């Protein structure tokens, strides 16, 4: 018997799980989970999957469906394509040219990672391009650490602890990110900003609260 049914995926039996694409995907799921200091139980709670299902995926015993991977990706705050890419080597110094930025689509724009492969866990710099009349959503965001914003183009409105700040090119904003905050492009053209998230808790994932991946579920 080669395969049997599982609620979230197809089950691989015995040595069939070795040297398979499923095993590679599972290794990437494990690596991304460990890099973000998450236990299997914590990832299970965040994704709505069972810890047993995640364990089977990580060990290459089951072939996860696209919808299952999408739920894991959303919990980890990554694009679903991250599970099929070769892992980036960890570096103490990261040089990123303009045309090689890791671009990830989110609900209302694009986030370009400026620190892919960086060994430091407490710094997340990125360039954010916002579509007109869109932003982080109606619900305020709260996380540990600090947040720095520098407007590059257009007009970006930040609301921090009830106070409204309009940023135009050259303006910046720095605040303690435990204060409830949200941001919005109220203009008729795209806006762009440099955003630096600096959580003080390595387990915190503020980028996931700011950006939701747009990989569609089947």
Steps between C-alpha positions, in 0.01 A plus 500: 500500500659829390257772611198548723271792573562773759282804581767747395712306250597170342696267729837358393600166652846369595794583276264666250531811718876522436646718224158631389376853426279461808813446711658817361189703575489355850863594559426859397197513730717378789780743416270802481328397823831463686641824355205679653534323837160330474416163651284260298219554750518881461496474121209255519297748706583789267420307181197309623664166414574215737850456644495143365430622145788749519733231633408269211559783249840589648611138492391455138237242591209681335459715191331825616227659291534856372236621745689338789828667395315829462386481863856424616639784287252749644589395855873541429449824312665378178395439142401143417786497248745509793436126550632421152806726497852399596583638846702820502838477674509695824728803479643757742517759220223529240536706180182523292495663157182671384410235242560201732270593786272223622155635408187370668148600404263574786136602505546861386851536366852360490757446777867476397722329756836673559644241739451157339745255660610737777602322820350769722149415621401838642501719190262489202564779245288511185376732228120511484306615194136576577219511248276810506237512775633187672689424818552265791130451568242630746636323809793667683826303518690440825834322542821516701795728433519801272390609154671747268339642185656720230278622216662457157216600269135603516316562827472248784277559799593333830270497801690422821315480831219711353733772366506557124827557309517584127834405345617643168837427331782564746281473812567231760329352805644294787288359780466223758291240323303386804295812422201409277577610145390468139594657168325599180562649157221753461628633167399423142847370408732237646705584808829350611671485837800348670373302798726359771344266756712430808322257739657443840358147525646254244173306505308807387421525127388859437545466123218243498270748674586770248487291183271212401627287206268481201568140392150378413352192659364251244 
